[in-house]
Amino acid sequence: MRPFPPARPAEDTEALQLLPVLRRAAPWIVLATALAAGGMYALARQQTPLYASTVALVTGANAYASSLIDVAAPPSPPPGAIAQALRSETVLNDVVRRLGRTSLEDGQVRQIAADLQQELVEENFTRFTVKAPDDPDVGGVYEIRAVAETPEGARVLAAVGATALQQWDRDRTQQDVDRAQVILQRQADELSQLLETASNGTAEQQRLRQTLGEVRRTLTYVNSLQTSVEGSLAVVARPVAPREPVSPNPLRDALLAGLLMALLATGLALLWNFLRPRVHGAADVGRLGLPVLGQLPQRRRAAPRETGASETWGKGLAFLTLNLLASSEGAGHRRFVLASAQPGEGTSSVAAGLAATLGERGYRVLVVEMERPVPAQQALWAPSPLRWITLPSEGPEAERAGVQPYHEHSVMALQVAPNVDLLPASEVRAVTQRLGRRASLFEQPGFSRLLGLWGGGYDVVLVDAPPLLNVPDTAAVASHSDGLLLVVAAGRTEVQHVGNALQTAQAAGAPVLGVVLNRSRAARSAPIHAPLAEVRSHEHWTPHREMAEAE
């Protein structure tokens, strides 16, 4: 015995359930991605190009540092000081002053100055960025990056920024020297006072003289630094004018925008399917416990008899015909109600196509159109030659054009195709008015008897009913029929609406035969097996023999 394959993990099963959702949403995802990428590419091409230039500064120890001036500032700027200094008002104002003395155009200088002032207020700096070394505690190379609208502007701005930083570092060093000078002078004065009070020839006097000498020597060295103060920042790589702009990059921006839109669209598609799942195939209907009796593709509006215009449409109707007849046992008169959950799902088209297919196979069919805001059956059958007949009569062949009804329950039907007659909603409304009833005839308890009276001479009666969730009469009419056929528009009808329609029908006691998926994509791609009647000669094929084959 062949062993059963191992069961799929729950995660794999859930992932496989998401694949059809993504496949159905793929055209919209691709369209949204293309629009986002194309829009970003066009937008990036219209933006002003920006160029970047970089200057490298190295930090080192100050030459004046000694063990006697530890109270002074450290030899090099502390970690993070250079980045903060470049964002300070003092340095930025110095940059603007120096830019005014360069060869840049006045308009560009004013634009850069305005941007720097706005960045200072908003604390969002883009003109200057600083890349610190990996270990700033021991010094290293700082990279100052400047951005401008022209290559020369970027180079000049980087050079001016480095010069302003060096001037800030020299000012900081000068403050350190001044502070060290004050401290050393104070130490020298204190040692002098102590030396005056010390006893001559003592060891204390010798120690004070030696210390005072060292302090005065250091003070002399510090005084000499007043005229030659240098900071700890030195330029190791001067800026150059760049050749290519750093932004915008249309191709990069378009790829990023497309990727983000693809992720967003995919998430929205999954979220929409989770919040409002729709019927797309037989698997979605199977969860409700309903069989799929047929799948019909999307087709152009045409007369129902033109089934040959679409091979897939004709085969789908033929397959639906056999499944529908096989679902109702017995060879007597059959009455089926076709309805949908919501408007606009193609119930009238399916009813007309099914009637035409049954008529082509030799069945005598009566299509009864229930009242609705916009009747569609007559428009579907036009421009067929319409001939009026009276029901009930001895048979559909007893055509009496223009003859008035001879009974209050009699109606005028239209012969719209061979073996197919149509009872329009206007005729049913006329009977209601003749009987003097205010409510719709479909609400009357005797409607089932009237339907049997009108359809007595027909093999199949198809009732084109309005949506179940909109008109309660539909469920009541279906409860007196041989079965209800739910028409579901694939990709449009929500699973919840189909479930609600099913509950409404079951609550009224209507036998639900199954579902026909209308406008199904699967019907266009998947092969539909032609029923047995397709291979039979119509001349030797009768409804009873066809039922025998179907059963």
Secondary structure, DSSP 8 states (H G I E B T S, - for coil): ---------HHHHHHHHHHHHHHHHHHHHHHHHHHHHHHHHHHHHHS--BEEEEEEEEE---TT--GGGTTS--SS--TTHHHHHHTSHHHHHHHHHHHTTSSS-HHHHHHHHHHHHHHHHHT---SEEEE--S-GGG--EEEEEEEESSHHHHHHHHHHHHHHHHHHHHHHHHHHHHHHHHHHHHHHHHHHHHHHHS-TT-HHHHHHHHHHHHHHHHHHHHHHGGGS---SEEEEE-----SS-SB--HHHHHHHHHHHHHHHHHHHHHHHHHHS-B--SHHHHHTTT--EEEE--------TT-GGG-HHHHHHHHHHHHHHHHHS-SSS-EEEEEEESSTTS-HHHHHHHHHHHHHHTT--EEEEE---SS--HHHHHTTS--EEEEESSS-TT---TT---SSTT-EEEEEEETTEEEE-HHHHHHHHHHTT-SS-GGGSTTHHHHHHHHTTT-SEEEEE---TTT-THHHHHHTTSSEEEEEEETTTSBHHHHHHHHHHHHHTT--EEEEEEES-SHHHHS-----GGGGS-GGG--HHHHHHHH-
